[in-house]
Amino acid sequence: MSVWGIVVAAGRGERAGLGRNKVFFPLHGRSVLSRCVDALAASGQFDGLVLVIAAADEAAYRELIGREGENPLVRRVVTGGDCRRRSVYNGLRALPEGVEIVAVHDAARPFVSPEVVRATVEAARESGSGVISTPVTDTVKRVRPDGTVETLDRASLRAVQTPQAFGFARLMAAHERAEAESWEVTDDAALFERLYGSVRLVTAPGAEVNRKLTTKSDFEEFRRPAFRVGTGYDVHRLREGRKLILCGVDVPHEKGLDGHSDADVAVHALMDALLGALGEGDIGRHFPDSDPAYAGISSMKLLNAVMQIVAARGFRVANADVTIVAQRPKLAGWIPQMRKNLADALGTDAVNVKATTTERLGFEGEQLGISAQAVALLEEV
């Protein structure tokens, strides 16, 4: 019996207040969406998954799979509709022929257990529907139109979640009817009930933690900040006819640093530290010296591009420390501006820049070149 899943990730997630679709937000370095898909795959119940995303999030999804990879169980990715019901309908229409059972799951529930998935799919096989549910523990009251209050018997109440599994043909028929008659429902179970009368509610271990991440406090409760540390080192030869640029400052000197870009050795070391903390290789990978687009370019511009990668991965700079090693020129008078330039680019005042010599030892001491070292600490936002 062919079983497929539909992962609904086309919402806007505005109540989370994260400035982007909450399913792309990282939890411990991995996005909510990736964690959700991995959890469904771990259940071993599906022959394939259809992912439904908003058109506005297509670029964000491409970036996500570039960073985190795409679970091979995701066989199709389709665009959502203007409401959840139409998003599920688009997912249903993307299923291959021969699917008999389909389970619909919200991407904002990344903690779904294998037991929960199996319980819903098995119920759908047996009776045509399986909807995960939990007992209601709070006292629930209904407010009548006249303002009076009625207390409901919570023993007869259940809170429902996703996944919700159904026989494919019956769910598709319900959605086609809803599309034709513009039904508005909150979930597929309500749609199924409207056409067929009832659904089968099931429970399973893990249902109590199968929470939907909705508000910012939900994310704060489940997410502990993660930290990443990276180090960077770079060296450039000194030669005549070049400007000496360090941390974006044009330092007066008879020689400058040789390189494809402006050869800002300090910023290069810092970029390598940031990329290293993310496991993103080095600046040669991102800005190769074989590319004419980077000829003579300001390294501060490249640093801004690296910071976009940092932000896209869900991190910010907690602090950074840069050491410039040069016998000459003396840099003390220029360090305040260097530090300000880096602080502006990194979005934090926790930046330190210092300079030292090698007491005339080595290539720095012989004034053949200048080297720089950097350490960066990133914090998950």
C-alpha positions in Angstrom: 0.0 0.0 0.0 1.6 3.2 -1.2 1.8 5.9 1.5 2.9 9.5 0.9 3.1 12.5 3.1 2.4 16.2 2.5 4.4 18.6 4.5 2.7 22.0 4.7 5.3 24.8 4.9 3.6 27.6 3.0 2.4 29.8 5.9 3.8 33.2 6.8 4.4 32.5 10.5 3.8 36.1 11.4 2.8 35.4 15.0 6.3 34.1 15.6 7.7 37.6 15.0 11.0 36.3 13.5 11.0 38.4 10.4 10.8 35.4 8.1 8.9 32.1 7.7 9.4 30.3 11.0 10.1 26.9 9.4 13.4 28.3 8.0 14.5 29.3 11.5 17.3 27.2 13.1 16.9 25.2 16.2 20.4 24.2 17.4 21.9 24.9 13.9 19.3 23.0 11.9 16.1 24.5 10.5 12.6 23.6 11.8 11.7 22.4 8.3 14.7 20.1 8.0 14.0 18.7 11.5 10.4 18.1 10.6 11.2 16.2 7.3 13.9 14.2 9.1 11.4 13.2 11.8 8.8 12.0 9.2 11.5 10.1 7.3 12.6 8.4 10.5 9.2 6.9 11.0 9.8 4.6 8.0 6.1 5.0 6.9 6.5 6.9 3.7 7.3 6.1 0.1 7.8 9.8 -0.5 7.0 13.3 0.6 5.6 16.4 -1.1 6.8 19.6 0.3 4.5 22.6 -0.1 6.2 26.0 0.2 5.2 29.6 -0.5 6.4 31.2 -3.8 8.1 33.9 -1.7 10.1 31.2 0.1 11.5 29.4 -3.0 14.9 31.2 -2.8 15.1 30.6 1.0 14.4 26.9 0.4 17.2 26.7 -2.2 19.6 28.3 0.3 18.4 25.9 3.0 19.1 22.8 1.0 22.4 24.2 0.0 23.4 24.5 3.6 21.6 21.5 5.2 21.0 19.2 2.3 17.7 17.8 1.1 16.2 14.7 2.6 16.0 12.1 -0.3 12.4 11.3 0.8 11.3 14.7 -0.5 10.4 13.8 -4.0 8.4 16.8 -5.1 8.2 20.5 -4.1 5.2 22.5 -5.0 3.9 26.1 -4.4 1.2 26.7 -1.8 -2.1 28.4 -2.2 -3.7 31.5 -0.6 -4.8 29.5 2.4 -3.9 26.2 4.1 -6.7 24.3 2.5 -5.5 25.2 -1.0 -1.9 24.5 -0.1 -2.9 20.9 0.9 -5.0 20.6 -2.3 -1.9 21.6 -4.3 0.1 18.9 -2.5 -2.6 16.3 -3.2 -2.6 17.1 -6.9 1.2 16.6 -7.0 1.1 13.1 -5.6 2.0 10.3 -8.1 -0.5 7.8 -9.3 -1.2 4.8 -7.1 -1.0 6.5 -3.7 -3.5 5.0 -1.3 -2.8 6.7 2.0 -1.8 10.3 2.5 -0.7 11.9 5.7 -0.8 15.7 6.0 1.6 17.3 8.5 2.5 20.9 9.5 6.1 21.7 9.1 5.9 23.8 12.3 5.7 20.5 14.3 9.3 19.3 14.1 9.1 17.0 17.2 6.7 14.4 15.8 7.6 10.9 17.0 7.7 7.8 14.9 5.0 6.3 17.1 2.7 9.2 16.3 3.2 8.9 12.6 2.7 5.1 12.7 -0.5 5.4 14.7 -2.1 7.8 12.2 -1.1 5.8 9.1 -2.2 2.5 10.6 -5.6 4.0 11.6 -6.0 5.3 8.0 -5.3 1.8 6.6 -7.9 0.2 8.9 -10.7 2.8 8.9 -9.9 5.4 6.3 -8.7 8.1 8.6 -6.3 8.6 11.5 -5.9 11.9 13.4 -3.5 12.2 16.3 -5.1 13.7 19.4 -4.5 14.4 23.1 -6.9 14.7 26.1 -7.8 18.3 27.1 -6.3 19.0 30.5 -7.5 22.6 31.0 -11.1 23.5 31.9 -12.8 24.7 28.7 -15.7 27.2 28.7 -18.0 28.2 25.8 -19.1 31.9 25.8 -22.6 32.2 24.5 -23.8 35.0 22.2 -25.4 36.7 25.2 -22.2 36.7 27.2 -23.1 33.9 29.6 -20.6 31.1 30.1 -21.0 27.3 29.8 -18.4 24.9 31.2 -17.8 21.9 28.9 -17.1 18.4 30.0 -13.4 18.0 29.2 -13.6 14.2 29.5 -15.3 14.3 26.1 -12.9 16.8 24.5 -9.8 16.2 22.5 -7.1 18.5 21.1 -6.0 17.4 17.6 -2.7 17.8 15.9 -1.0 16.7 12.7 -0.2 14.3 11.1 -3.7 13.5 9.9 -3.8 10.5 7.6 -6.6 9.5 5.2 -7.4 7.3 2.3 -6.2 9.4 -0.7 -9.3 9.0 -2.8 -11.7 10.2 -0.1 -9.5 13.1 1.0 -9.1 14.2 -2.6 -12.8 14.1 -3.1 -13.3 16.2 0.0 -10.9 18.8 -1.2 -12.4 18.9 -4.7 -15.8 19.5 -3.1 -14.3 22.2 -0.8 -12.7 23.9 -3.8 -16.0 23.8 -5.8 -18.0 25.2 -2.9 -15.4 27.4 -1.2 -15.5 25.7 2.1 -13.3 27.2 4.8 -12.0 24.8 7.4 -9.1 24.8 9.9 -7.7 21.4 9.2 -8.2 18.3 7.0 -10.0 16.5 9.7 -12.8 19.1 9.7 -13.0 18.9 5.9 -13.3 15.1 6.1 -15.9 15.3 8.8 -18.0 17.7 6.7 -18.2 15.3 3.9 -18.1 11.9 5.6 -19.4 12.5 9.1 -16.5 11.6 11.4 -12.8 10.8 11.7 -10.9 8.3 13.8 -8.9 9.9 16.6 -5.8 8.1 17.9 -3.1 8.7 20.5 0.4 7.5 20.7 3.7 8.1 22.7 5.1 11.4 21.8 1.8 13.2 21.2 2.3 15.2 24.3 5.4 16.9 22.9 4.2 17.1 19.3 3.8 20.9 19.7 3.3 23.4 17.0 5.8 26.2 17.1 3.6 29.3 16.7 4.9 32.2 18.8 8.3 33.6 19.5 8.1 32.2 23.1 7.7 28.7 21.6 11.1 29.1 19.9 12.7 30.6 23.0 11.4 27.7 25.1 12.8 25.0 22.8 16.0 26.6 21.6 19.2 27.1 23.5 21.7 29.4 21.8 24.5 27.6 20.0 28.0 28.9 19.7 30.6 28.4 17.0 34.3 29.4 17.1 36.5 30.0 14.0 40.1 31.0 13.5 41.7 32.7 10.5 45.2 33.4 9.3 46.4 35.3 6.2 49.6 36.7 4.9 50.4 39.1 2.0 53.7 40.2 0.5 54.6 43.9 0.6 55.5 45.6 -2.6 55.8 49.1 -4.0 53.1 50.7 -6.1 50.2 49.3 -3.9 48.2 51.0 -1.2 48.4 49.5 2.3 44.8 48.7 3.3 44.2 47.3 6.8 40.6 46.8 8.2 39.4 49.2 5.5 41.8 52.0 6.5 44.3 53.4 3.9 47.4 53.5 6.0 50.2 55.8 4.7 53.3 53.7 3.9 55.9 53.4 1.1 54.6 49.9 0.3 51.3 48.1 0.1 50.1 44.5 0.2 50.1 42.5 -3.0 47.0 40.5 -3.9 44.0 40.1 -6.3 41.7 42.3 -4.2 42.9 45.2 -2.1 44.8 42.5 -0.1 43.5 43.6 3.3 45.2 40.9 5.2 43.4 41.6 8.5 39.9 41.4 6.9 40.9 38.3 5.1 41.9 36.6 8.3 38.6 37.7 9.9 36.5 36.4 7.0 38.3 33.1 7.2 37.5 33.0 11.0 33.8 33.7 10.3 33.6 31.1 7.5 35.5 28.6 9.6 33.0 28.9 12.4 30.2 28.0 10.0 32.1 25.2 8.3 31.9 27.2 5.0 35.4 26.7 3.8 37.6 29.8 3.2 37.6 33.0 1.2 39.3 31.3 -1.7 36.2 29.1 -2.1 33.8 32.1 -2.0 35.9 34.8 -3.7 38.5 33.0 -5.9 41.4 35.1 -7.2 40.8 33.6 -10.7 37.5 35.6 -10.9 38.0 39.1 -12.4 34.9 40.3 -10.5 37.1 40.5 -7.4 40.1 42.3 -9.0 40.9 45.2 -6.7 37.7 44.9 -4.8 37.4 46.3 -1.3 37.7 43.5 1.3 35.2 45.3 3.4 32.6 44.6 0.6 33.6 40.9 0.8 33.2 41.0 4.5 29.7 42.3 4.1 29.0 39.3 1.8 30.3 36.9 4.4 28.1 38.6 7.0 25.1 37.8 4.8 26.1 34.1 5.0 26.4 34.4 8.8 22.9 35.9 9.0 21.4 33.4 6.6 22.7 30.6 8.8 20.9 32.1 11.8 24.0 33.4 13.6 25.4 36.7 14.7 28.9 37.8 15.8 29.3 37.6 19.6 32.8 38.9 19.5 35.9 39.0 17.3 39.6 39.6 17.9 42.1 40.5 15.2 45.9 40.7 15.5 48.0 42.4 12.8 51.7 41.4 12.7 53.9 44.1 11.1 57.3 45.6 11.8 56.4 48.8 10.1 54.4 51.0 9.9 53.3 51.7 13.4 49.6 51.1 13.5 48.5 52.4 17.0 47.1 55.6 15.6 44.9 53.8 13.1 43.5 51.1 15.2 40.4 53.1 16.5 39.2 53.6 12.9 40.0 49.9 12.1 38.0 48.8 15.0 35.1 51.0 14.1 35.1 49.8 10.5 34.9 46.2 11.7 32.3 46.9 14.4 30.0 48.5 11.8 30.4 45.6 9.4 29.9 42.9 12.1 27.0 44.6 13.8 28.6 44.5 17.3 30.9 46.6 19.4 32.6 43.4 20.8 35.5 43.8 18.3 39.1 44.1 19.2 42.0 45.0 16.8 45.6 45.0 17.9 49.0 45.2 16.3 52.3 43.7 17.2 55.8 43.2 15.8 58.1 40.1 15.7 61.1 42.0 17.0 62.6 42.0 13.5 62.3 38.2 13.2 60.8 36.3 10.3 59.3 37.8 7.1 57.3 40.3 9.0 60.3 41.5 10.9 62.3 41.7 7.7 59.4 43.8 6.2 58.8 41.4 3.4 55.1 41.0 4.3 52.4 41.4 6.9 50.3 38.7 8.5 47.1 38.7 10.5 45.3 36.3 12.8 41.7 36.4 13.8 39.3 34.6 16.2 35.5 34.9 15.9 32.7 33.7 18.1 29.3 33.3 16.6 26.0 33.0 18.5 22.8 31.5 17.2 20.1 34.1 17.2 
